[in-house]
Amino acid sequence: MAQTVQIISPVDGKVFAQRPVATDAAVDAALGRAVASQAGWRATPLASRARMLAAAVGHMNAAKAAIGEDLAWQMGRPVRYGASEIARGFTERAEYMAEISGTALADIQVGAKDGFKRFIRRDPVGTVFIIAPWNYPFLTAVNSIWPALLAGNAVILKHASQTLLVGERFQEALDKAGLPKGVFQNLVLTHEQAARIIQSGKINHVAFTGSVEGGRTIERLAAGHFIGVGLELGGKDPAYVRADANFDFAVENLVDGAFFNSGQSCCGIERIYVDKAIHPKFVEAFSAMTATYVLDTPLEQATTLGPMVSGKAADFVRGQIDSALRAGAKAHVDTSKFKRDAKGSPYMAPQVLSNVDHQMSVMREESFGPVIGIMPVAGDEEAVKLMNDSPYGLTASIWTSDLSAAEKLGDRIDTGTVYMNRCDYLDPALAWTGVKETGRGITLSRLGFDAVTRAKSFHLRHKI
């Protein structure tokens, strides 16, 4: 019997969909098609590639309502938010990367030299293998798929088993848009098959979004094969609220940044440091707003907080909270008011903790769930020290009315992105990157094309 992968829905714990795993022969054939089709795709004018990808964006948007419901069943996001991943983030990023591709991929001129024509051309690397996660399944995937295809590469996508239908949506939209057969292929794979692809000698770059341990595995597999590796891994993103911040604005946006998608966001807020002068008031206001969330089935329009991806993931976060409480933390949200919340269930009430410190897992280890710890700080120096006291560095946000102070503080924070008065957002014009155990490599912005292209220098002597 053929091996299958099942999507166990967090909505009801039942099998929502299942798909057969590709056979080894099918994987080999897909690799062969990618290599064979890439030469023709590379020769296709960039304007034509961009038009096809624009058509694919249109096909995705036409299906956004159905996609939103699919996401509710697959990973628990409420339907009131599901379609926005396509209509807003996915579309914005895809359209921006296409818009800048002409200049980002243009020949680099190095200056005139008599008797010579000299320039640097950006060639596609060949075949790009993308391993995408479930939490923002369209957004994380488009970050790599679109620049890779625009640059003239073939792409093979392995989507997370929890969101298998997302890979099929990409395949359907790109097929309808007219991409040549083999240029983009969505495959259902085991971890062992993914490892074999990385080591096959037929791919030239692998882009992985996932856990730190997963990233280490990718690096080990790629070692010695001379292929590019892009890794977006864990995060424990901090926020610092200064005394001069717009108080109500900071509370509202940080609550959303902490609990949207049930806290299952790579760049979601996981720890907050607040000037001690406003800390008690901030905790009170933050907790009151958190208590207004509606935890229920994501299929209801009234639901603002859906289940986490699994009961196991929710129980990990519950364990962090219990450990912090035993160590002296104080909980500010009465979880008994959230009727679906129960140990072992993916439906988990949000929680706000004070009296926390960096000895606690909830302030040090990635939670990826609906919990936040809030600490008072004496000022900028202590805030920077605590924000940097982490093995991760994806984003950090500063809430203040002082632009100069935010920029100076940002220079001192070990992070890939510094925000002022916003959080949990990717601007496609800016490089998306991280430091420390958050990984390496860049997606988005014009720099995002660097990983999926290689430089070729032309040194042409035309006067002899």
C-alpha positions as a Markdown table, in Angstrom:
| # | Residue | x | y | z |
|---|---|---|---|---|
| 1 | Met | 0.0 | 0.0 | 0.0 |
| 2 | Ala | 1.3 | 3.4 | -0.9 |
| 3 | Gln | 2.5 | 5.6 | 2.0 |
| 4 | Thr | 0.2 | 8.6 | 2.7 |
| 5 | Val | 0.4 | 11.9 | 4.7 |
| 6 | Gln | -2.6 | 12.9 | 6.6 |
| 7 | Ile | -3.7 | 16.4 | 7.7 |
| 8 | Ile | -5.2 | 16.1 | 11.2 |
| 9 | Ser | -7.4 | 19.1 | 11.7 |
| 10 | Pro | -7.0 | 21.0 | 14.9 |
| 11 | Val | -10.7 | 22.0 | 14.5 |
| 12 | Asp | -12.0 | 18.5 | 15.4 |
| 13 | Gly | -9.0 | 16.2 | 15.6 |
| 14 | Lys | -10.2 | 14.3 | 12.5 |
| 15 | Val | -8.4 | 13.6 | 9.2 |
| 16 | Phe | -9.2 | 16.6 | 6.9 |
| 17 | Ala | -7.3 | 15.3 | 3.9 |
| 18 | Gln | -4.6 | 12.8 | 2.9 |
| 19 | Arg | -2.3 | 12.5 | 0.0 |
| 20 | Pro | 0.0 | 9.7 | -1.2 |
| 21 | Val | 3.7 | 10.3 | -0.8 |
| 22 | Ala | 5.6 | 10.5 | -4.1 |
| 23 | Thr | 7.4 | 7.4 | -5.1 |
| 24 | Asp | 11.2 | 7.5 | -5.4 |
| 25 | Ala | 10.8 | 7.1 | -9.1 |
| 26 | Ala | 8.5 | 10.1 | -9.2 |
| 27 | Val | 10.9 | 12.2 | -7.3 |
| 28 | Asp | 13.7 | 11.3 | -9.7 |
| 29 | Ala | 11.5 | 12.1 | -12.6 |
| 30 | Ala | 10.6 | 15.5 | -11.1 |
| 31 | Leu | 14.2 | 16.4 | -10.6 |
| 32 | Gly | 14.8 | 15.5 | -14.2 |
| 33 | Arg | 11.9 | 17.6 | -15.4 |
| 34 | Ala | 13.2 | 20.5 | -13.3 |
| 35 | Val | 16.6 | 20.4 | -14.9 |
| 36 | Ala | 15.3 | 19.9 | -18.4 |
| 37 | Ser | 12.7 | 22.7 | -18.2 |
| 38 | Gln | 14.9 | 25.3 | -16.5 |
| 39 | Ala | 16.9 | 26.1 | -19.6 |
| 40 | Gly | 13.8 | 27.1 | -21.6 |
| 41 | Trp | 12.4 | 29.0 | -18.6 |
| 42 | Arg | 15.7 | 30.9 | -18.2 |
| 43 | Ala | 15.5 | 31.9 | -21.9 |
| 44 | Thr | 12.0 | 33.2 | -21.5 |
| 45 | Pro | 12.1 | 37.0 | -21.3 |
| 46 | Leu | 11.7 | 38.4 | -17.8 |
| 47 | Ala | 8.6 | 40.4 | -18.9 |
| 48 | Ser | 6.9 | 37.1 | -20.0 |
| 49 | Arg | 7.9 | 35.3 | -16.7 |
| 50 | Ala | 6.5 | 38.3 | -14.7 |
| 51 | Arg | 3.2 | 38.3 | -16.7 |
| 52 | Met | 2.7 | 34.6 | -16.0 |
| 53 | Leu | 3.3 | 35.1 | -12.3 |
| 54 | Ala | 0.9 | 38.0 | -12.2 |
| 55 | Ala | -1.7 | 35.8 | -13.7 |
| 56 | Ala | -1.0 | 33.2 | -10.9 |
| 57 | Val | -1.6 | 35.9 | -8.3 |
| 58 | Gly | -4.9 | 36.6 | -10.0 |
| 59 | His | -5.9 | 32.9 | -9.8 |
| 60 | Met | -4.9 | 32.8 | -6.1 |
| 61 | Asn | -7.1 | 35.8 | -5.3 |
| 62 | Ala | -10.0 | 34.3 | -7.2 |
| 63 | Ala | -9.9 | 31.4 | -4.7 |
| 64 | Lys | -9.1 | 33.4 | -1.6 |
| 65 | Ala | -12.5 | 32.7 | 0.2 |
| 66 | Ala | -12.1 | 28.9 | -0.3 |
| 67 | Ile | -8.4 | 29.2 | 0.7 |
| 68 | Gly | -9.4 | 30.9 | 3.9 |
| 69 | Glu | -11.7 | 28.1 | 4.8 |
| 70 | Asp | -9.1 | 25.5 | 3.9 |
| 71 | Leu | -6.6 | 27.2 | 6.3 |
| 72 | Ala | -9.2 | 27.1 | 9.1 |
| 73 | Trp | -9.4 | 23.3 | 8.7 |
| 74 | Gln | -5.7 | 22.7 | 8.1 |
| 75 | Met | -4.1 | 24.9 | 10.8 |
| 76 | Gly | -6.9 | 26.6 | 12.8 |
| 77 | Arg | -6.8 | 30.2 | 11.7 |
| 78 | Pro | -10.2 | 31.8 | 12.0 |
| 79 | Val | -12.0 | 32.3 | 8.7 |
| 80 | Arg | -12.4 | 36.0 | 9.4 |
| 81 | Tyr | -8.7 | 36.3 | 8.8 |
| 82 | Gly | -7.9 | 33.5 | 6.4 |
| 83 | Ala | -8.5 | 35.1 | 3.1 |
| 84 | Ser | -6.3 | 38.1 | 4.0 |
| 85 | Glu | -3.2 | 36.1 | 3.8 |
| 86 | Ile | -3.8 | 36.0 | 0.0 |
| 87 | Ala | -5.5 | 39.3 | -0.5 |
| 88 | Arg | -2.9 | 41.3 | 1.5 |
| 89 | Gly | 0.5 | 39.7 | 2.3 |
| 90 | Phe | 0.8 | 37.2 | -0.5 |
| 91 | Thr | -0.3 | 39.6 | -3.2 |
| 92 | Glu | 1.8 | 42.5 | -1.8 |
| 93 | Arg | 4.9 | 40.5 | -1.8 |
| 94 | Ala | 4.4 | 38.8 | -5.1 |
| 95 | Glu | 3.6 | 42.0 | -6.9 |
| 96 | Tyr | 6.5 | 43.9 | -5.3 |
| 97 | Met | 9.1 | 41.3 | -6.2 |
| 98 | Ala | 7.8 | 41.3 | -9.8 |
| 99 | Glu | 7.9 | 45.1 | -9.9 |
| 100 | Ile | 11.5 | 45.4 | -8.8 |
| 101 | Ser | 12.8 | 42.3 | -10.7 |
| 102 | Gly | 13.8 | 44.3 | -13.8 |
| 103 | Thr | 16.3 | 46.5 | -11.9 |
| 104 | Ala | 17.2 | 43.8 | -9.3 |
| 105 | Leu | 18.2 | 41.3 | -12.1 |
| 106 | Ala | 19.7 | 43.9 | -14.5 |
| 107 | Asp | 23.3 | 43.7 | -15.5 |
| 108 | Ile | 25.6 | 45.5 | -13.1 |
| 109 | Gln | 27.6 | 48.2 | -14.8 |
| 110 | Val | 31.1 | 48.7 | -13.4 |
| 111 | Gly | 32.2 | 51.8 | -15.3 |
| 112 | Ala | 33.7 | 52.6 | -18.7 |
| 113 | Lys | 37.2 | 51.4 | -19.7 |
| 114 | Asp | 38.5 | 52.2 | -23.2 |
| 115 | Gly | 38.5 | 49.2 | -25.5 |
| 116 | Phe | 36.5 | 47.0 | -23.1 |
| 117 | Lys | 32.9 | 46.2 | -22.3 |
| 118 | Arg | 32.6 | 45.1 | -18.7 |
| 119 | Phe | 29.6 | 44.1 | -16.7 |
| 120 | Ile | 28.3 | 41.5 | -14.2 |
| 121 | Arg | 25.3 | 39.5 | -15.2 |
| 122 | Arg | 23.0 | 37.7 | -12.7 |
| 123 | Asp | 22.4 | 34.1 | -13.9 |
| 124 | Pro | 19.8 | 31.9 | -12.2 |
| 125 | Val | 21.4 | 29.2 | -10.0 |
| 126 | Gly | 19.3 | 26.4 | -11.6 |
| 127 | Thr | 16.9 | 24.5 | -9.5 |
| 128 | Val | 15.7 | 25.8 | -6.1 |
| 129 | Phe | 14.2 | 23.4 | -3.5 |
| 130 | Ile | 11.8 | 25.1 | -1.0 |
| 131 | Ile | 10.7 | 23.5 | 2.3 |
| 132 | Ala | 7.8 | 25.6 | 3.6 |
| 133 | Pro | 6.1 | 25.7 | 7.0 |
| 134 | Trp | 2.5 | 25.6 | 8.0 |
| 135 | Asn | 2.0 | 28.7 | 10.2 |
| 136 | Tyr | 1.8 | 31.3 | 7.3 |
| 137 | Pro | 1.8 | 28.8 | 4.5 |
| 138 | Phe | 1.4 | 31.1 | 1.6 |
| 139 | Leu | 3.5 | 34.0 | 2.9 |
| 140 | Thr | 6.6 | 32.0 | 3.8 |
| 141 | Ala | 6.5 | 30.1 | 0.5 |
| 142 | Val | 6.0 | 33.1 | -1.8 |
| 143 | Asn | 9.1 | 34.8 | -0.2 |
| 144 | Ser | 11.2 | 32.2 | -2.0 |
| 145 | Ile | 9.1 | 30.9 | -4.9 |
| 146 | Trp | 8.5 | 34.2 | -6.6 |
| 147 | Pro | 12.1 | 35.5 | -6.7 |
| 148 | Ala | 13.3 | 32.1 | -7.8 |
| 149 | Leu | 10.9 | 31.9 | -10.7 |
| 150 | Leu | 11.3 | 35.5 | -11.7 |
| 151 | Ala | 15.1 | 35.0 | -11.8 |
| 152 | Gly | 14.7 | 32.0 | -14.2 |
| 153 | Asn | 15.0 | 29.1 | -11.9 |
| 154 | Ala | 13.0 | 25.9 | -11.7 |
| 155 | Val | 11.4 | 25.3 | -8.3 |
| 156 | Ile | 10.5 | 22.2 | -6.3 |
| 157 | Leu | 8.2 | 22.8 | -3.3 |
| 158 | Lys | 7.8 | 20.5 | -0.3 |
| 159 | His | 5.1 | 22.0 | 1.9 |
| 160 | Ala | 4.5 | 21.1 | 5.5 |
| 161 | Ser | 2.4 | 18.0 | 6.0 |
| 162 | Gln | -0.1 | 20.1 | 8.0 |
| 163 | Thr | -0.8 | 22.3 | 5.0 |
| 164 | Leu | -0.5 | 20.0 | 2.0 |
| 165 | Leu | -3.3 | 21.7 | 0.2 |
| 166 | Val | -1.3 | 24.9 | 0.0 |
| 167 | Gly | 1.2 | 23.3 | -2.2 |
| 168 | Glu | -1.6 | 22.2 | -4.5 |
| 169 | Arg | -3.0 | 25.7 | -4.6 |
| 170 | Phe | 0.4 | 27.0 | -5.8 |
| 171 | Gln | 0.6 | 24.3 | -8.4 |
| 172 | Glu | -2.9 | 25.0 | -9.7 |
| 173 | Ala | -2.4 | 28.7 | -9.9 |
| 174 | Leu | 0.9 | 28.5 | -11.7 |
| 175 | Asp | -0.3 | 25.8 | -14.1 |
| 176 | Lys | -3.3 | 28.0 | -15.0 |
| 177 | Ala | -0.9 | 30.9 | -15.5 |
| 178 | Gly | 0.9 | 28.9 | -18.2 |
| 179 | Leu | 4.2 | 28.0 | -16.6 |
| 180 | Pro | 5.9 | 25.3 | -18.7 |
| 181 | Lys | 5.7 | 21.8 | -17.3 |
| 182 | Gly | 8.4 | 21.1 | -14.8 |
| 183 | Val | 9.3 | 24.7 | -14.0 |
| 184 | Phe | 7.3 | 24.5 | -10.7 |
| 185 | Gln | 6.5 | 21.2 | -9.1 |
| 186 | Asn | 4.8 | 20.6 | -5.8 |
| 187 | Leu | 5.7 | 17.2 | -4.2 |
| 188 | Val | 4.5 | 15.3 | -1.2 |
| 189 | Leu | 7.6 | 14.0 | 0.4 |
| 190 | Thr | 9.0 | 12.2 | 3.4 |
| 191 | His | 11.9 | 13.7 | 5.4 |
| 192 | Glu | 14.1 | 11.0 | 3.9 |
| 193 | Gln | 13.1 | 11.9 | 0.4 |
| 194 | Ala | 13.7 | 15.6 | 1.1 |
| 195 | Ala | 17.2 | 14.7 | 2.3 |
| 196 | Arg | 17.9 | 12.7 | -0.8 |
| 197 | Ile | 16.9 | 15.7 | -3.0 |
| 198 | Ile | 19.3 | 18.0 | -1.1 |
| 199 | Gln | 22.1 | 15.5 | -1.7 |
| 200 | Ser | 21.0 | 14.6 | -5.3 |
| 201 | Gly | 23.4 | 16.9 | -7.1 |
| 202 | Lys | 20.4 | 18.2 | -9.1 |
| 203 | Ile | 19.5 | 21.2 | -7.0 |
| 204 | Asn | 21.4 | 24.4 | -6.5 |
| 205 | His | 19.8 | 26.1 | -3.6 |
| 206 | Val | 17.6 | 25.0 | -0.7 |
| 207 | Ala | 15.4 | 27.4 | 1.2 |
| 208 | Phe | 14.1 | 26.1 | 4.6 |
| 209 | Thr | 11.7 | 27.7 | 7.1 |
| 210 | Gly | 11.3 | 25.8 | 10.4 |
| 211 | Ser | 13.0 | 24.9 | 13.6 |
| 212 | Val | 16.6 | 25.5 | 14.6 |
| 213 | Glu | 17.2 | 21.8 | 14.8 |
| 214 | Gly | 15.7 | 21.4 | 11.3 |
| 215 | Gly | 18.0 | 24.1 | 10.1 |
| 216 | Arg | 21.0 | 22.3 | 11.5 |
| 217 | Thr | 19.9 | 19.2 | 9.7 |
| 218 | Ile | 19.6 | 21.1 | 6.4 |
| 219 | Glu | 23.2 | 22.4 | 6.8 |
| 220 | Arg | 24.6 | 19.0 | 7.5 |
| 221 | Leu | 22.8 | 17.5 | 4.5 |
| 222 | Ala | 24.0 | 20.3 | 2.2 |
| 223 | Ala | 27.6 | 20.2 | 3.4 |
| 224 | Gly | 30.1 | 19.3 | 0.7 |
| 225 | His | 27.5 | 19.7 | -2.1 |
| 226 | Phe | 28.4 | 23.3 | -2.8 |
| 227 | Ile | 24.8 | 24.5 | -2.9 |
| 228 | Gly | 23.3 | 27.6 | -1.4 |
| 229 | Val | 21.3 | 27.4 | 1.8 |
| 230 | Gly | 18.8 | 29.9 | 3.2 |
| 231 | Leu | 17.4 | 29.3 | 6.7 |
| 232 | Glu | 14.7 | 31.1 | 8.6 |
| 233 | Leu | 14.5 | 29.4 | 12.0 |
| 234 | Gly | 13.3 | 30.2 | 15.5 |
| 235 | Gly | 12.5 | 33.5 | 17.1 |
| 236 | Lys | 11.7 | 35.1 | 20.5 |
| 237 | Asp | 10.9 | 38.6 | 19.3 |
| 238 | Pro | 10.9 | 41.4 | 21.9 |
| 239 | Ala | 9.2 | 44.7 | 22.2 |
| 240 | Tyr | 10.3 | 47.7 | 24.3 |
| 241 | Val | 7.7 | 50.2 | 25.4 |
| 242 | Arg | 9.2 | 53.5 | 26.4 |
| 243 | Ala | 7.5 | 56.0 | 28.8 |
| 244 | Asp | 7.0 | 58.4 | 25.9 |
| 245 | Ala | 5.1 | 55.9 | 23.7 |
| 246 | Asn | 1.5 | 56.4 | 22.5 |
| 247 | Phe | 0.1 | 54.2 | 25.3 |
| 248 | Asp | -3.2 | 53.1 | 23.8 |
| 249 | Phe | -1.7 | 52.5 | 20.4 |
| 250 | Ala | 1.1 | 50.4 | 21.8 |
| 251 | Val | -1.3 | 48.2 | 23.8 |
| 252 | Glu | -3.6 | 47.6 | 21.0 |
| 253 | Asn | -0.9 | 46.7 | 18.5 |
| 254 | Leu | 1.1 | 44.6 | 20.8 |
| 255 | Val | -1.9 | 42.5 | 21.9 |
| 256 | Asp | -2.5 | 41.8 | 18.2 |
| 257 | Gly | 1.2 | 41.2 | 17.6 |
| 258 | Ala | 1.3 | 38.7 | 20.4 |
| 259 | Phe | -1.9 | 36.7 | 19.8 |
| 260 | Phe | -2.7 | 36.9 | 16.1 |
| 261 | Asn | -2.7 | 33.4 | 14.6 |
| 262 | Ser | -2.8 | 32.1 | 18.2 |
| 263 | Gly | 0.8 | 33.4 | 18.6 |
| 264 | Gln | 2.0 | 31.0 | 15.9 |
| 265 | Ser | 4.1 | 33.6 | 14.0 |
| 266 | Cys | 7.8 | 33.6 | 13.3 |
| 267 | Cys | 7.9 | 37.4 | 14.0 |
| 268 | Gly | 5.1 | 37.5 | 16.6 |
| 269 | Ile | 5.8 | 39.3 | 19.9 |
| 270 | Glu | 6.9 | 36.8 | 22.5 |
| 271 | Arg | 8.3 | 39.1 | 25.3 |
| 272 | Ile | 7.7 | 42.7 | 26.3 |
| 273 | Tyr | 9.8 | 45.2 | 28.3 |
| 274 | Val | 8.0 | 48.3 | 29.6 |
| 275 | Asp | 9.4 | 51.3 | 31.3 |
| 276 | Lys | 8.7 | 50.8 | 35.0 |
| 277 | Ala | 6.8 | 54.1 | 35.2 |
| 278 | Ile | 4.0 | 52.8 | 33.1 |
| 279 | His | 4.5 | 49.0 | 33.6 |
| 280 | Pro | 1.5 | 48.4 | 36.1 |
| 281 | Lys | -0.9 | 50.4 | 33.9 |
| 282 | Phe | 0.4 | 48.6 | 30.7 |
| 283 | Val | 0.0 | 45.1 | 32.2 |
| 284 | Glu | -3.6 | 46.0 | 33.3 |
| 285 | Ala | -4.6 | 47.4 | 29.9 |
| 286 | Phe | -2.9 | 44.7 | 28.0 |
| 287 | Ser | -4.6 | 42.0 | 30.0 |
| 288 | Ala | -8.0 | 43.6 | 29.8 |
| 289 | Met | -7.8 | 43.7 | 26.0 |
| 290 | Thr | -6.4 | 40.1 | 25.8 |
| 291 | Ala | -9.4 | 38.9 | 27.8 |
| 292 | Thr | -11.8 | 40.1 | 25.1 |
| 293 | Tyr | -10.6 | 37.4 | 22.6 |
| 294 | Val | -13.2 | 34.8 | 21.5 |
| 295 | Leu | -11.7 | 31.3 | 21.5 |
| 296 | Asp | -13.8 | 29.0 | 19.4 |
| 297 | Thr | -14.0 | 27.0 | 16.2 |
| 298 | Pro | -12.2 | 28.9 | 13.5 |
| 299 | Leu | -15.2 | 28.3 | 11.2 |
| 300 | Glu | -17.3 | 31.0 | 13.0 |
| 301 | Gln | -17.0 | 34.6 | 11.9 |
| 302 | Ala | -17.1 | 35.7 | 15.6 |
| 303 | Thr | -14.0 | 33.7 | 16.5 |
| 304 | Thr | -10.9 | 35.9 | 17.0 |
| 305 | Leu | -8.7 | 33.1 | 18.5 |
| 306 | Gly | -8.6 | 29.7 | 16.9 |
| 307 | Pro | -7.0 | 26.5 | 18.0 |
| 308 | Met | -3.3 | 26.0 | 17.9 |
| 309 | Val | -2.0 | 23.6 | 15.3 |
| 310 | Ser | -2.2 | 20.6 | 17.7 |
| 311 | Gly | -2.8 | 19.6 | 21.3 |
| 312 | Lys | 0.8 | 18.8 | 21.7 |
| 313 | Ala | 1.9 | 22.3 | 20.7 |
| 314 | Ala | -0.7 | 23.8 | 23.1 |
| 315 | Asp | 0.5 | 21.6 | 26.0 |
| 316 | Phe | 4.1 | 22.8 | 25.4 |
| 317 | Val | 2.9 | 26.4 | 26.0 |
| 318 | Arg | 0.8 | 25.4 | 28.9 |
| 319 | Gly | 3.9 | 23.8 | 30.4 |
| 320 | Gln | 5.9 | 27.0 | 30.0 |
| 321 | Ile | 3.1 | 28.9 | 31.8 |
| 322 | Asp | 2.9 | 26.3 | 34.6 |
| 323 | Ser | 6.7 | 26.4 | 35.1 |
| 324 | Ala | 6.7 | 30.2 | 35.2 |
| 325 | Leu | 3.8 | 30.3 | 37.8 |
| 326 | Arg | 5.7 | 27.8 | 40.0 |
| 327 | Ala | 8.7 | 30.1 | 39.8 |
| 328 | Gly | 6.7 | 33.1 | 41.0 |
| 329 | Ala | 5.1 | 34.6 | 37.8 |
| 330 | Lys | 1.6 | 36.1 | 38.1 |
| 331 | Ala | -1.1 | 35.3 | 35.6 |
| 332 | His | -3.5 | 38.1 | 34.6 |
| 333 | Val | -6.1 | 36.4 | 32.4 |
| 334 | Asp | -8.9 | 34.2 | 33.9 |
| 335 | Thr | -8.7 | 31.2 | 31.6 |
| 336 | Ser | -11.9 | 29.7 | 33.1 |
| 337 | Lys | -13.8 | 32.1 | 30.9 |
| 338 | Phe | -12.5 | 30.4 | 27.8 |
| 339 | Lys | -14.8 | 27.4 | 27.8 |
| 340 | Arg | -12.9 | 25.4 | 25.1 |
| 341 | Asp | -9.6 | 25.6 | 26.9 |
| 342 | Ala | -8.5 | 22.3 | 28.2 |
| 343 | Lys | -5.3 | 20.3 | 28.7 |
| 344 | Gly | -4.5 | 18.2 | 25.7 |
| 345 | Ser | -6.8 | 20.3 | 23.5 |
| 346 | Pro | -5.4 | 22.6 | 20.7 |
| 347 | Tyr | -7.9 | 25.2 | 21.9 |
| 348 | Met | -5.8 | 27.3 | 24.3 |
| 349 | Ala | -6.8 | 30.5 | 26.1 |
| 350 | Pro | -4.4 | 33.4 | 25.9 |
| 351 | Gln | -2.3 | 34.3 | 28.9 |
| 352 | Val | -0.4 | 37.4 | 30.1 |
| 353 | Leu | 2.3 | 36.9 | 32.7 |
| 354 | Ser | 4.1 | 39.5 | 35.0 |
| 355 | Asn | 6.8 | 39.0 | 37.6 |
| 356 | Val | 8.7 | 37.1 | 35.0 |
| 357 | Asp | 12.5 | 36.9 | 34.5 |
| 358 | His | 15.1 | 35.4 | 32.1 |
| 359 | Gln | 15.5 | 32.3 | 34.2 |
| 360 | Met | 12.0 | 31.2 | 32.9 |
| 361 | Ser | 11.5 | 29.3 | 29.7 |
| 362 | Val | 8.7 | 31.5 | 28.7 |
| 363 | Met | 11.1 | 34.4 | 28.4 |
| 364 | Arg | 13.9 | 32.5 | 26.8 |
| 365 | Glu | 12.6 | 29.7 | 24.7 |
| 366 | Glu | 10.4 | 30.1 | 21.7 |
| 367 | Ser | 6.7 | 29.6 | 22.7 |
| 368 | Phe | 4.9 | 29.9 | 19.4 |
| 369 | Gly | 1.6 | 30.2 | 21.2 |
| 370 | Pro | -0.7 | 32.6 | 22.9 |
| 371 | Val | 1.3 | 33.7 | 25.9 |
| 372 | Ile | 3.3 | 36.8 | 26.7 |
| 373 | Gly | 5.6 | 37.8 | 29.5 |
| 374 | Ile | 5.9 | 41.5 | 30.5 |
| 375 | Met | 8.9 | 42.8 | 32.5 |
| 376 | Pro | 9.5 | 46.3 | 33.9 |
| 377 | Val | 12.8 | 48.0 | 33.0 |
| 378 | Ala | 14.6 | 51.1 | 34.4 |
| 379 | Gly | 15.3 | 52.5 | 30.9 |
| 380 | Asp | 17.0 | 52.1 | 27.6 |
| 381 | Glu | 20.1 | 50.4 | 28.9 |
| 382 | Glu | 18.3 | 47.6 | 30.7 |
| 383 | Ala | 15.9 | 47.2 | 27.8 |
| 384 | Val | 18.7 | 46.7 | 25.2 |
| 385 | Lys | 20.5 | 44.3 | 27.5 |
| 386 | Leu | 17.4 | 42.1 | 27.9 |
| 387 | Met | 16.3 | 42.3 | 24.3 |
| 388 | Asn | 19.8 | 41.0 | 23.3 |
| 389 | Asp | 19.7 | 38.3 | 26.0 |
| 390 | Ser | 18.4 | 35.6 | 23.5 |
| 391 | Pro | 19.8 | 33.0 | 21.1 |
| 392 | Tyr | 17.5 | 34.4 | 18.5 |
| 393 | Gly | 17.3 | 37.6 | 16.5 |
| 394 | Leu | 14.5 | 38.0 | 13.8 |
| 395 | Thr | 12.7 | 41.2 | 14.7 |
| 396 | Ala | 12.5 | 43.7 | 17.6 |
| 397 | Ser | 10.1 | 46.6 | 18.1 |
| 398 | Ile | 10.5 | 49.9 | 19.9 |
| 399 | Trp | 7.5 | 51.9 | 20.9 |
| 400 | Thr | 8.3 | 55.6 | 21.4 |
| 401 | Ser | 7.5 | 59.0 | 20.0 |
| 402 | Asp | 11.3 | 59.7 | 19.5 |
| 403 | Leu | 12.4 | 58.7 | 16.0 |
| 404 | Ser | 16.1 | 59.5 | 16.8 |
| 405 | Ala | 16.0 | 57.3 | 19.9 |
| 406 | Ala | 14.5 | 54.4 | 18.1 |
| 407 | Glu | 17.1 | 54.5 | 15.4 |
| 408 | Lys | 20.0 | 54.7 | 17.9 |
| 409 | Leu | 18.5 | 51.9 | 20.0 |
| 410 | Gly | 18.0 | 49.8 | 16.8 |
| 411 | Asp | 21.7 | 50.0 | 16.1 |
| 412 | Arg | 22.4 | 48.3 | 19.4 |
| 413 | Ile | 19.8 | 45.5 | 19.1 |
| 414 | Asp | 20.9 | 42.2 | 17.7 |
| 415 | Thr | 18.1 | 41.5 | 15.2 |
| 416 | Gly | 17.3 | 41.2 | 11.5 |
| 417 | Thr | 14.6 | 43.9 | 11.5 |
| 418 | Val | 14.0 | 46.9 | 13.8 |
| 419 | Tyr | 10.5 | 48.3 | 14.0 |
| 420 | Met | 9.3 | 51.5 | 15.5 |
| 421 | Asn | 5.6 | 51.6 | 16.5 |
| 422 | Arg | 4.7 | 48.5 | 14.6 |
| 423 | Cys | 5.4 | 44.7 | 14.8 |
| 424 | Asp | 4.6 | 41.4 | 13.2 |
| 425 | Tyr | 4.8 | 42.7 | 9.6 |
| 426 | Leu | 7.0 | 42.1 | 6.6 |
| 427 | Asp | 7.7 | 45.0 | 4.2 |
| 428 | Pro | 8.7 | 43.4 | 0.9 |
| 429 | Ala | 10.9 | 46.4 | 0.1 |
| 430 | Leu | 13.1 | 45.5 | 3.1 |
| 431 | Ala | 15.4 | 42.5 | 3.5 |
| 432 | Trp | 13.9 | 39.6 | 5.6 |
| 433 | Thr | 16.7 | 38.1 | 7.5 |
| 434 | Gly | 17.8 | 37.1 | 11.0 |
| 435 | Val | 20.9 | 36.7 | 13.2 |
| 436 | Lys | 22.2 | 34.1 | 15.6 |
| 437 | Glu | 20.1 | 31.0 | 15.8 |
| 438 | Thr | 17.3 | 32.6 | 13.7 |
| 439 | Gly | 19.3 | 31.5 | 10.7 |
| 440 | Arg | 21.0 | 33.0 | 7.7 |
| 441 | Gly | 20.2 | 34.3 | 4.2 |
| 442 | Ile | 17.8 | 36.9 | 2.9 |
| 443 | Thr | 14.4 | 36.8 | 1.2 |
| 444 | Leu | 12.4 | 39.8 | -0.1 |
| 445 | Ser | 13.8 | 43.2 | -1.2 |
| 446 | Arg | 16.2 | 43.4 | -4.1 |
| 447 | Leu | 18.7 | 41.5 | -2.0 |
| 448 | Gly | 16.4 | 38.6 | -2.0 |
| 449 | Phe | 17.3 | 37.8 | -5.6 |
| 450 | Asp | 21.0 | 37.3 | -4.6 |
| 451 | Ala | 20.4 | 33.8 | -3.2 |
| 452 | Val | 18.7 | 32.5 | -6.3 |
| 453 | Thr | 21.2 | 34.0 | -8.8 |
| 454 | Arg | 25.0 | 33.8 | -9.3 |
| 455 | Ala | 27.3 | 36.4 | -10.7 |
| 456 | Lys | 28.9 | 36.0 | -14.1 |
| 457 | Ser | 31.4 | 38.6 | -15.1 |
| 458 | Phe | 31.8 | 39.7 | -18.7 |
| 459 | His | 35.2 | 41.2 | -19.7 |
| 460 | Leu | 35.0 | 41.8 | -23.4 |
| 461 | Arg | 37.9 | 43.4 | -25.2 |
| 462 | His | 36.7 | 44.9 | -28.5 |
| 463 | Lys | 39.6 | 47.0 | -29.5 |
| 464 | Ile | 42.8 | 45.2 | -30.5 |
